[in-house]
Amino acid sequence: RQAALSQELALHNEPAVQMHLQQALATRGEREKLLSLARQELESCHTYLRELDQQRLSWQQQQDPLRQRLGQLQLKEQEARLNLARAQEELDQNQAQESVLETLLDTNSRPAFLLQQCQTVQQQIDALGAVNLAALEELTAAQNRRQWLEDQVTDLKTAVTTLEQAMQRIDRETRDQLRDTFERVNAGFSTLFPSLFGGGYARIELTGEEILDAGVHIVAQPPGKKTTSIHLLSGGEKALTALSLVFALFQLNPAPFCLLDEVDAPLDDANTERFANLVRRMSQHTQFLFITHNKIAMEMAQQLVGITMAESGVSRMVAVDIEEAVRISEETVV
């Protein structure tokens, strides 16, 4: 082992090791000085920190009275705000104007004097008795009701004016249309009556000046007669007069079909012939369906439909085409 250590010692440079050792010792001395300075600085920091703690404690002791004072001031501020809100509410309820009160308020007045004045005013208000607090609402409701009624009256007046104008326009148009219709019917009646009677004169007249309210009077004078009333005419003449008026109305607004039910019953042969001729002329524009027992009226028909009883108690419908029947008759004669 000694030999090994001697060999290892021979490998090292002793001067270099001594120099390195001296450098390490010098470094150690410097580090010890730095450590001593750091310890002194740490001690001074501890001392300064203790001073700061003492100062903090002193400030905390000074803050407690300030905090109590601040709490008292906050309570007073809250109380002042509540008083201000209550005073503002009272002003609003009494509908007081602050600008007017400021001009009336004396800056030298004391609160006790102002309180006494308030009590005096309150006594005067109490002496007035109960006040109808709903009067303003009732007044507003009454004003709204009045405005609504005035609007309704205005609307009704406007509606009445509009209706009157519409009625006047309708009366004017109806009067014109009725007069035109009356004149056209009167012209047709005056034309058809001589055609059915073989002469004579007939017309319709209004019984009043206002056409909308007037009645209608029929004037009919067959040839060779001078009548003053339609009741003096015979049954056939009344029937022809009625047919003249009906056909005049029918010509005014013709229809595709016309149904006649034994209108020729009270007529004699001559009047039936004239009636048949008139129907034949009008059949060019209108198809006539008529019920009759008159042979003259049957002769003008193009198609006959009747009920026959060939056997007792047995009836059947028979239809005859007049033109076809004439043709077959002519062929049979030939």
Disulfide bonds with the S-S distance in Angstrom:
none
